[in-house]
Amino acid sequence: MNTSKNILPILEMLIARLERLSADSTWAHHASGLRGSLLRYQEKISTFPGSDANLTPREMSQLEELMQAGFSILEKAALEIEYPGANSCRTLDTHPFDG
């Protein structure tokens, strides 16, 4: 089980990445709402750094679910990126620059 102490750097990175999604992305609106929820958790964790007492087990579970959703949004938004000369049909297992 993760603790708020070791999850904070990952949470901060995820929030920053969601913020950088292009407004042209179909996922930007979803990312915006999710980012707001993640920011609330970040504030709560940052209030008492190093203490796990500020998140209940249920809140930690909810945070982990939100973070999974955030990584999923980033993954789907990345698939929308157009790469010159790349095949228009990509999967998560292929890289656009592979020959």
C-alpha positions as CSV (number, residue, x, y, z in Angstrom):
1,M,0.0,0.0,0.0
2,N,1.3,3.5,-0.9
3,T,1.6,6.2,1.7
4,S,0.9,9.8,1.2
5,K,4.6,10.5,1.7
6,N,5.8,8.4,-1.2
7,I,2.8,9.2,-3.5
8,L,3.2,13.0,-3.4
9,P,6.0,13.3,-6.0
10,I,4.1,11.0,-8.4
11,L,0.9,13.0,-7.8
12,E,2.6,16.3,-8.5
13,M,4.1,14.9,-11.7
14,L,0.7,13.6,-12.8
15,I,-1.0,16.9,-12.1
16,A,1.7,18.8,-14.1
17,R,1.3,16.4,-17.1
18,L,-2.5,16.7,-17.1
19,E,-2.2,20.4,-17.1
20,R,0.0,20.3,-20.2
21,L,-2.5,18.4,-22.4
22,S,-3.3,20.4,-25.5
23,A,-6.7,22.1,-25.5
24,D,-7.2,20.4,-28.9
25,S,-7.1,17.0,-27.3
26,T,-10.5,15.3,-26.8
27,W,-9.2,14.3,-23.4
28,A,-8.4,17.9,-22.2
29,H,-11.9,18.4,-20.6
30,H,-11.7,15.1,-18.7
31,A,-8.2,15.9,-17.6
32,S,-9.3,19.3,-16.3
33,G,-11.9,17.9,-14.0
34,L,-9.7,15.1,-12.8
35,R,-6.8,17.5,-12.2
36,G,-9.1,19.5,-9.9
37,S,-9.8,16.4,-7.8
38,L,-6.1,15.6,-7.7
39,L,-5.2,19.1,-6.6
40,R,-7.5,18.8,-3.6
41,Y,-5.7,15.6,-2.5
42,Q,-2.3,17.3,-3.1
43,E,-3.3,20.2,-0.9
44,K,-4.5,17.8,1.8
45,I,-1.3,15.7,1.7
46,S,1.0,18.8,1.6
47,T,-0.6,20.3,4.7
48,F,1.1,17.7,6.9
49,P,4.1,16.4,4.9
50,G,5.4,13.1,6.1
51,S,2.2,12.2,7.9
52,D,-0.1,9.5,6.8
53,A,-2.7,10.6,9.3
54,N,-4.2,13.1,6.9
55,L,-5.6,10.5,4.5
56,T,-7.9,7.7,5.6
57,P,-7.5,4.3,3.9
58,R,-10.7,5.1,1.9
59,E,-9.3,8.4,0.7
60,M,-6.0,6.8,-0.2
61,S,-7.9,4.2,-2.2
62,Q,-9.9,6.9,-4.0
63,L,-6.7,8.8,-4.7
64,E,-5.1,5.8,-6.2
65,E,-8.1,5.3,-8.4
66,L,-8.0,8.9,-9.5
67,M,-4.3,8.6,-10.3
68,Q,-4.9,5.5,-12.4
69,A,-7.6,7.4,-14.3
70,G,-5.1,10.3,-14.8
71,F,-2.5,8.0,-16.3
72,S,-5.1,6.4,-18.5
73,I,-6.1,9.9,-19.8
74,L,-2.4,10.7,-20.5
75,E,-2.0,7.4,-22.4
76,K,-5.1,8.0,-24.5
77,A,-4.1,11.6,-25.2
78,A,-0.7,10.4,-26.3
79,L,-2.3,8.1,-28.9
80,E,-4.0,11.2,-30.5
81,I,-0.6,12.7,-31.3
82,E,0.1,12.8,-35.0
83,Y,3.6,11.7,-36.0
84,P,4.8,12.5,-39.5
85,G,4.9,9.3,-41.6
86,A,3.3,7.2,-38.9
87,N,0.6,4.7,-39.6
88,S,-2.7,6.2,-38.5
89,C,-3.7,3.0,-36.8
90,R,-1.5,2.7,-33.6
91,T,-1.7,0.5,-30.5
92,L,0.0,0.9,-27.2
93,D,2.4,-1.9,-28.3
94,T,3.8,0.0,-31.3
95,H,6.1,3.0,-31.5
96,P,5.7,5.5,-34.4
97,F,9.4,5.5,-35.1
98,D,9.9,1.7,-35.3
99,G,10.7,0.5,-38.7
